[in-house]
């Protein structure tokens, strides 16, 4: 049995890289600096319909992470790459009956994969050292201030679009955390901001949802609207959604750090063999309608829900303004006459409303 925290830390870092995590750092539990900004974000309604982010548990954890795990003595922050949209190309342009998916959703659902990898990580190191360690892991499953924790652990800095940015891998990384009851030597926090005077992500955002304090107004964010939002997407956002049917990669694509990032190490399950961000709505429609949750069982896409995803598909098809796309809209509503789908279809199939699109304010 090894009780040496340095040895445990070295083993954790080495095994994490073996398992495909690209970055790993350690911080000591402490009150976090971002809370007043987070509180203002909540109080001004920038969290949109994500009311769970304003719960008592969430607010307590955003101040002091060990509120979720009182025995916490160290926090391990891990980063794992997802497909960088600057590093793959589609052979052809998007077809009128196809839609664009955010790059993070192209592989197997990261929640499943990262939880598995963190379990393997901790099991391996505990077996090798003989330490009796209590631990808790999180991948978007607990209200962790994951980006600030990653900064404290030295992984990177929070970019102007609110995402964690790293020198080696840009912002195309998933974050996850492990809290454990063993005190490990912390890493040096990242104290530098490498965005400088660059405002490419801010200027490129199609809905101007990126705020000066490096947070987002979720009410205007296309990722939120196509994934988390339940109900009708305001008509002012229909045209700007363009070909998107799940998420948005715009601020990721324009960032210089993502245009020169490394591609290894990576967890292969997060990278599909056939790397394309296009989904053929026409071909996939029978499975989407009949077996949505089974079809997307191991995909982050199921987060949007069946009605929400078909809503997104209807908007994309309406934007195409082709006969084939219009026929597919008709097919969706005839095969799945859900009251909300009928309502969305009625709005989107109105030719006058298409010709008189509202401008974004």
N, C-alpha and C positions, 0 to 999 in steps of 0.2 A: 504493500500500500504506500502511495506517495502522498504526503500531506503538504508538499511544496507547491504553493500557489503559482510560482513561476513555471514549474513543469506542467501543471495543469493548463495554464494559459497557452504555453507553446503547443501542447498536444491539441487543444481546442482549435487553435489557428491552423495547424497543419492538417488536421482531419477535415476542417471546414473546406479548405482548398481542394482536398482530395474528393470531396463530395460535390464539388462544382460551384460553391459559393465564391464570388470574385473578391469580396472585401469582408473583413471582419474586424471589429474593434470592441473595446471594453470600456465601460464607464462605471463610476461609482454612483449609487442612488443619491439623488439630490433634488432640491426644488428647482424647477426649470424656469428659464427666464421669459419664455414666450407667453406666459399665462394671461397677462393683461391684453396682449394682442388677440389671443384666442377668445377671451371674454368679450372684447369689443366686436369680434367677428360674429359671435353668437347674438349679442344684444342688438346688433344692427341687421339681423336676419340674413346674413350672407350664407348661412348654412342651408337656406331654402327649406326643403321638406325633410331634411335629415335631422329630425327632432331628437333622435337618440344621442346626438353629439352634445346636447344640452342637458343630459340627465345628470343627476347628482353623482353617480359613479364616474361618469365621463369627466366631469369638472374636477373631481377630486384627483383622478388619475393624471389629468393634464398638469396639475400642480406638482404632484409627487407620485411617480410611478409605483413605489412600494405600497400605495394604497390598495393595489390589486394583489399584492403578494408580500405580506408583512415581514416575512423572513428574508426578503431580498437584501443581498449584500453586494451584488454585482449585476450589471446588465450587459449582455452580449448583443451587439447590433450586427446584423448580417445583411449583405447585399447579394442578390443573384440577378444575373442579366436576363432581360427578355429581348425578343427580336428588335433590332435597331432598324427603323424604317429607312434609314439612309444606307443600309447595307444589303437590301434586297430589292429587286426590281420585278415588276410584273411584265410578262412578255407582251401583253396587249393592254389597251386601255379598258376601262370599265365598261361593260355592256349595259344597255338601258335597263335590263332586268337583273343586274347584279348590284351589290352594295359593298361599301368599304367598312372593314372592321379595324378597330384600334390594334396596334401591333402587340400590346401586352396580352391580348386575348387569343392569339393565334395558336399557342401551345396548350398543353393540358393545364387545367385550372391551377394557378399558382398556390392557392390555399392548400390544396391536397398535397402538391409536390413539396412545398417548403415545410409543411408540418411533418411529412415523412422524413425529409432530410435532417431536420433538427432533432427528431427522435433518434435517428441513426447516429447523428453526431454525439449527442449526450450519452447514449447507450455505449457507444464505442469507447469514449474517453473515460467514463465511469468504470467500465470493465477493465480498462488498461491500468488505471491508477488505483482502483480499489476504494476510492473515496465514496462516502455516503453523502450524496448531494440531493437536496430537494430543488426542483426547478419547475418553471412554468414558461411555456412558449406562446407566442402570439404572431399571427399573420392577418392583420386587419380584423382580428376576432376580439380584440380588447381595445379599449380607448387609449392606446399608447400614443405618446407624442413622438412618433417614430422618427420623424425627420430631425427634430432637435436632439433626440438621443443619438442618432447617427452622427450628428455634428459633434456632440460631446465625446463620442467614441473615435473621432478622427477620420470618419469615412469620407466626408465632403462638406459642402456648404449648401445653404438653402438658396436656390436660384431665384431670379426675379419672377418666374412663373410659379413659385411656391413649391417646386419639386426639389428633392435632394439632388445636387449635381456633384459629380466626382471627376477628378482629374483623369482617371484611367478609362472610365466607362460611361462618362456623361451622365445623363439622367435616365437612361434605359435600364433601370434596376428596380427590382422588388426589394422591399425592406421587411425584415422580420426580427424578432427579439426573443431572447431567452433571459429570464430572471432566475438567479440561483442564490442559494443561501451560503455560498462560499465567496469570501472576499478575494478577488483577484486584482493584481496591479492594473490600474487604469491606463489607457492610452492617452496621448496628448490630444486635446480637442483641436478641431480645425478652426483656426481663428481668422483665416484670410477669406476674402470674398473675391472670387476669380471671374465674376461677371463684368466687373469694371464698368465702362460706359456703354456697354452693349445693351441694346433694347430690342433686339430682333424678335424675341418671343412676345414682348408686349405689343409691338407694332403689328405682328403677324396675326395675333388672335382675332378670329373673324367676328367675335361678338364683344370685344373689348372688356373681357371679364377679369383680366389681370389687374390687380390693384397696386398702388404705389408701395404698400407695406408688405408686398410679396405674399399676399393671400389672394384668393379668388372669390368673386361673387358667383356662388354656385347657381343662383337664379338665371345667370346668363351663360353658364359654361355648357358647351355642347356635350361634353362627357357626362356631366350630371344629368342633363335633360334626356339623353338617350339611354341612360343606365339606371340611375336611381329614381328619377322623377316618375311619379305615377299620375296618370291623367293626361289631358291634352297638352301638347307642346304649343305654346303661343304661336300664332301664325307669323309673327314678325321673325321667327327663327327658321321657318320652313325653307326658304330659299337658300339661306346661308348653310343649312345642313348639307346641301348638295347631294353627294353620293353616299354620305355617311349613314350607317345603320347601327353602329355601336361604337361609341367613343369618338375621340378626336386626337390626332397626332400632330397637329399643326405646330404647336410650340416646341415639340420635341424635334421635328424635322429641321427647323431653322436654327437651332442652337449649335454654335460652332463646336462645342465640346462633344456633341453627338456625331459630328461629321468626321471626327478623327479618333473615335474611341476604339479600344481593343475589343477583340471578340472572344477571348478565352481568359480564364476558365469559365465554363458555363454548365448548367444542368440541362442535359440533352432533352429531357421530357418537356421543357419549356420552349423547345424549338422543333416544330413539326418538320417531317421529312419534306413535304411539299409546302414551301414557304410562300404563301400568297395572302394578301389581305383582302381578297375578293371572295364574297359568298354569292353563289348563283341562287337568287331568290326563287326563280322558277323551278329549278331542279330540286331544291331543298324543301319547297313548300309542303309537299305531302307529309314529310317527317315533322316539319315545324308545327303543322296544324294537329296531326294525330298523336305525335309522341314528343312534344317539345322538350320536356325535362329529361327524357331518356336520350334524345338526340344530342342534347347539350349537357349530358350528365357530367362529363369531365371537362367542361368549358366554363370560363367566367361569363360567357354570354347568357347563361341561364339567370344571371342576376337581374337582367332586364325584365324577366317574366314574359310569358307568352303574349299577352295583350300588348305590353310595352314594346316588345321586339317587332310584332306585326305592325304596330303604329309607326315605328321607325321605317319599316319597309314600305308602308303606304306613302309616307312623305317622300322617300327617295324615288319611288315610282312616279309620283305626281311631278317631281322635279324633272324627270326624264322627258316628259311631254312627248311620248311616242305612242303609236298605236299598240305595240306589243306591251309596253308598260301599263297602258290603260286597261288592256284586257286582263293583265295579271292582277291589277287592283280589283277588277270585277270578280275574278276568281277567288281572291282572298276573302272578300266579304260574303260571297255565296257559299264558300266551304266552311267559313267560321263566322256565322252571323251573331257574334257577341255584341251586346248593346253599345259598348264603347267603340268597337271596330266599325259598326254601322254609322255611328256619329262622326268618327274621324273621316270615314270614306265620304260622307255627305259633304263635309267641308272641303276636302281635297279634290273631289271630282267636280266641284263647282268651277266652271271655266272662268266665270267673272272674277272669282276670288284669286285665281291664278294670275289673271292679267292685272290685278290691282293689289300687288303684294305690299304689305306694310314694311316700311323701312325700320331698321333697328334704331332705337333712340340712343 
